[in-house]
Amino acid sequence: MSLREDVGNIYKSCLSKLDPAASVYAHLKDNPDLFKNYKKVYLVAFGKASITMMNGCLEFIENLNHIKIASQPLVISTESNFKMSYKGDLHLSSHPIPDHKSIEAGEKVLNYISSSTKDDLVIFLISGGGSSLLAKPAESISLDDKTKLTDMLLKSGASINEMNAVRKHMSSIKGGRLAQHALPSHCYSLIISDVINDDISTIASGPTIQDETTYQNAYDILAKYHLINLTPKSIIEHLNNGISGLVEESPNKIENSTNQIICSNKIFREQLSISSKKLGYKPIIINEDLIGEARNEASSLIDSLIKLSNEFPNDKLAIISGGETVVNMTGSGKGGRNQELALSFLANAKKIPSSLDWLLLSIGTDGIDGPTDAAGGIIDNSSIEALSKSTLDINDFLDNNDSYTFLESINALYKTGPSGTNVADIQIILISR
């Protein structure tokens, strides 16, 4: 098989093994006492993997006759090819920028759990994307103002943790406030992590866990990226009121909530290692998360490729990494962070010995890289040949953040469609011998 066939088989087999429905089902099966002593169960799923997570949950529950589900389970999702396998209330919301559908989703969730009592259990099935899909700004902040700042943050180069620290302090449900709304019932959250270090407080902006960040932290992040003067006045006033103690801080202690991560980027990397080994590759996992600028991380990966190929001159290698890079938006082009990483890799690939047969796949595990129909980019020796024949200037496209257009011109886009899960980004480098 070719390297492109191998990397496709390795990646797709892992997607199948870590399917969100199966992950939820397996966790519930391993925790049979979870539903004991509760009269009713409220089921809420939100995020990019919400449909498949709810399917797994309802598949398990249908075999337990003693469980009474309150009304119809509520699912907040993006547009998706995935279908609900069971009866439920599916609400299609907006991502990555919240809109009126996101507000409606927030109100639906609060209305649904408002009738829960101390004798009931609320199960939240949470995955990445929830920050935008489920929104309810603080009363003094309009949706337009929240949208403007969210858009600026996405283009600023701020990390996902920094963006979520700001989001939590514009919201009535994030940063642990959703768990507060569920009182007096107990909350149990099953979480697919799309953030680095699996920090639950940043996944979907941590709606069911205590928050260690503050209004001051949020203000300082805006200052760090020179956004203070560009941020809508209502948000600055809200943050200043929070710093002054005039607005209640997000809760730093929550006693009615349990949170469990059932899948993550690190778990995905480990599964990729197992799958690549089955195809005859020596797997090497880069444990350091890729969280810097996509262009810089591409250069680091080239250095790793050269170093490891010299250390293991006789082995077929699968170098596996993951994380969530950032892009400093200085242009007006089309692309995503994985595409920018792949294009940057290609721009510097002349450093790699021409005798090596290699491939790089950089991909968003949700199947959506930026506002495009591509999941990421795939680069190999054929890409170098296509680059040499192209009349396009690769650096012009990098400067304009137009990775999609260039990669499309050399058949280097990688398209999977929405995957139904979201555990940040993965990079696979294969070296054949």
N, C-alpha and C positions, 0 to 999 in steps of 0.2 A: 504493500500500500504506500501511497505518497504521504508526505508529511501533512498535507492538508486533510487527507482522509483520516490519518491518525489523530490529529488534534480535534477533528470533528467528533470522532468516536469517543475520545477521552472526555471531552466536555459534555456531550449529550448524555453519556451514560451517567455522569454525576448529577446532571439535572434530574434525571429519572429517579435515581436513588434517593435524592434529597427533596423529592416532591413535597410541597407543603401539606397536602392532605394526608400523606403517609406519615409525615413527622408529627402532625397533631394527633392522629389516630394512635400512633405508637406511644406518645406521652400519656394520653388518657388511659390506654390499656395498662401502662406501667403504674398508674396511680388510681386504682379502682375505688379507693375510699373518698375520692375527691367530692362526690356528689352526696355523700351521706349526711343526714341531719338537715337537709334543706328542703323546703316545701316546693319552691319553684326555682328554675334556672333561667336567667336572662342571658341571651347570647348576642354579642356584638362583635363584628369583624370589620376592621378598617385598615387600608393599606393596599399595596400593589398585589399582595398575595391573599387578599381577603376572601375571594370566592373559593379558591381551592382550600384554604384553611377551614372555612365554614363547612365545606363538603366533607372534609375529614372528621370534623367534630360531630356533625349530624349522622354520619355513617356509624360512628361509635355509639352515639346516644340512642339510635333507633333500636338497638338490641337491649336497652335497659328500660324495661317497662315501667319502673317505678319513678322515672324522672318526668316531671311536668315542665314543659317549656312555656315561658310567659309569652303569649301572643306569637307573632312571627319573628324568627331570628332576623336581625338587622345587619345588612352587609353594605359597607361603603367602599366603592371600588372605582377604578378608572375604567374607561372603555376597554373591553377585553373580549378575546375570542373564547374565554372560558365561560362555561355555563353552570348555573346553580343546579345541583343534582337533587335538591330537596326544596320544599316550599319555604320561601323566605321573602323578606322585603329588601330588594336590591335597589340601592340608590347610587347612580353614576355621578361621580363628582369630578373635580378639576385638579390637575397636576401638570407642571410643578408650581403654577401660580394659582392661588385660591381665587374663587369667584363666588357668585351668589349660590351656586350648587354646593359649595363647601360650607357656607353658612347654614343652608337648609339641612345639610348632613349633621352639623353640630347640634342644631335644634332637635332633629329627629332622635339622635342618641340620648340627649338629655331628657326628652319627653318619654322615651321608652323606659329608661331606668328610674324615672322619678317615682314610680309606684312600687319599687322594690322595698322590702322590709328587712328587718334583722334576721328573719327566718329564710331569706332567699340568698342565692349565689349569683353574682354577675360574672360571666366569663367574657373577657376581652381577648380577641384574637388579633394581634397587632403585627404589622409589617411596615417596611419602609414606604415612604410616601404619605404617611398619615398626617404629617404636619400640614400639608396642603389640602388633602382630601377632607379632613375634618377640621373645621375652623369656626371659632366664635371669638372675634376680637373683643377686647375690653370695651365697655360701654362708650368710653370717650374717643374710641378709634374707629374710623369708618373703614369699610371694606376697601375702598379706593386707596386710602392711605396705606393700609396693610399690604395691598397688592404692589403699590409703588416701591415700598421698602423691600419686599420679598424679591422683586425683580432686580433691584440694585444689589442686594446681598448675593444673589446668584451670579452676578457679573463682577463682583468685587474681588474674588479670590479668597474669600472667607471660607474656612473649613466648615464641614457639616455641623461639627460641635459648636462652632461660633455662631453659625446661622440659627441653630436651634436655641441657643442661650438667649438670643434676641427674640425669637418667636415666642418663647415661653413667657416673656414679659410684655407681650402685646395681647395675650390670650386669656380667656376665661375658662379654658378647659385643659390647657397644656401645663407642664411643670407640676404634675400631681393633682391638679384641680379637678380632673375627671373622676378620680377616685373619691374625692371629697363630695362630688355631686351624687355618688352612688350610696353614700351613707344613708341609713345605718346598715346596709347589707355589706357582705364581704366580697371583694373583687379577687379574681384569679386570672392573671394574664399569661397567655402563651405567646411568645414573641419570637419572630424571625428577625435577627439582627442585621441591619444594613449599615452599621456604624463601626468604626475601628475601636478595638479594645472592648467591644460588646458592652459599652456604657449604656445601661438601660435608660438612664435619665435623658439620653439624647435621641433614642429611637422614637420616631414620630413625636419628638419633643417631650418625651417622658410624661405622658398624661396620667399614669397610674403609679408613679414613684416619686418620693420626696425629691426636692430640687435643691442642689447645693449652690446654684448660681443666683445672682442677685440683680436688682435693677442697675446697680452700679457697674456690674460686669457687662450688662447689655449696652450701657452707654459707652463704656470703654472700648467695646468691640466696634461700635459705629465710629468712634474717634480714630481707632487704629487704621480703619480703611477709608478715612477722610470722608465720611458720610454724614457728619453732624449737620452741616449746612444744607445738605440735599434731602435730609429726612423730613417728611411732613411734620408740621408744627404740632399736630395733635399727639403724635408719638413721642416727640421730645418732651412735651409737657407731661405726658403720662409717665415717662421714665423719671423725670425730675420729681414728680409727685411721689413716685415709689421710693426714690432715694431719700426724700425728705420724711418718709413714713406716713404720708397722707393716703397712700394706696397700700393695701395689704400685700405683703411679700408672698411669693409662692411658698407652699408649705415645705418646711425642712424636716417634717416628721409625719408619717402616715402609718396608721396602725390597722387599717381595714383592707390592706392590699398585699397580695403575693404575686411575685413576678418570676417567670421561668423562661429562659432562652432555650429554644428547641432547635435552632439552626443558625449558623453564622458563617462569616467569611473564612474563619480559621477551620471550621469543620469542613467547609467546601474544599479548602486547600488539601486537607488530609485525604479526602475522598479522591481528589484528582491524582494525588500521589499513588494511591492504591490502583486506580484505573490505568495510569500510565505504566506502572510496573507490569501489569498483565500483558501489555503490548510490547514488552521487552526493553523498556526504557529504565534507566537508573534515575529515580526521582530525587530531586533536591529542592526542598522547600526553603524559600527565603523568608525567614521569620519576621524580619523588619517590615512593618506596614508601609506601603507606598502612599504617602499623604502629601507630598510636596507638589510643586508645579509639574504638570504632565511632561513638559519638555525636559526638565531636569531629571525626572525619574526615568525617562527614556534613555538618557545618557548613562545613568547608573546601571540600567539593565544591560546595555551593551557592554559595559565594563564587567558585569557579572558573567555574561555569556563568554567573553574572551578568557576571563580568569578560570572559570570552571571547565571550559573545553580544554585548557592547558593542563589542569589538574587531573582530568580524567580523559586522557587522549584516546583511549580505546573503547569507551562506553558510549552507547546511545543515551542522551541525556534529556530529561524533562525538568526544566527549571521553572518552578511554580512560585508565583507571588500574588499578592492581593492587597487591596486597600481602597482608597478613594482619593485620587489626585484632584488637584484644582487647576483651573484655567484662568489666567489673567486676560480678561476680554479687552483687547485693544482694537480689534477690528470688527467688521460687520458680517463676517462670513457665517457659514453653516457647519455645524459639527458638534461633537461632544468630547468629553475628556479622554475617553478611550481612543477615539479617532485622532485626537491631537497627539496623544502619546505615540500611536502607531506611525503617524506621519513624521513626528520628530525622530523616532527610531530610524525610519527610512532615510531621513536627511543626514543622519550620522553613520549609516550602516557601512560606509566605506572603510571604517576602522576594523570591521570584521574580516579576518583572513578569507580570501576568495575561495580557498580550498574547502571551506566548511559548507555543509549542506544544513541550513537552519531555517527556522520559522518562528515568528512571533504572532500570537493572538492576544489582543487586549480587548476585553469584553465586559459590558455591564450585565450582570446576571439576571436583571429584570428583562433583558432583551431590548431595552430602549436606552440609547446613548444620546443624551441631550435631546433637543427638539427635532429628532430625525427618526427615520424608519430603520436605521441600522443599529445593531447591538454593539458594534465596535469596529476594529480594523484588523486585518490579517496581512502580514508582511513576510516575504521570503525572497529567495534569490531571483525569482521571476519579477518581483517588484523592482529590484535594482535594475534589471534589464529594461523594464518598462520605463523607469525613470530616465535611463540613459537615452532612450529614444524619444522621450517627451519633449515638446517645445515649451512646456510650462516651467516657470521658475518656482521650485518647491518652497523657497524661503518667502516669496511673496504670499503664498497661500498660508504659510504658518503665521506670518505677520498679520494677516487679515482673519485669523482664526477660521479659515475656510478649509478645514481638513476633509470634510465630506466630499466637496467637489473634486479635490485632487485624487483622493482615494478611489472615488467612483471612476475617474478617468483611466485608472490602471487596474481596475477589477480587484480592489483591495478592501472593499467594504465587506463586513461580515453581518449578515442579516439572519435573524432567527424568529422574529416576531416576539410578542410578549410571552414571557416564560411562565408567568404565574408565581414567581418567587422574586426575592430581592435581597441579596446578601453582599451588596456593594460590587466591586470590580475584581476581576481575575485576569492575570497575565500568565500565559503558558509559552515558554520557549522550548522548542524541540530541536535537538541536534542529532542528525543521523550519521552513522559511520559506515 
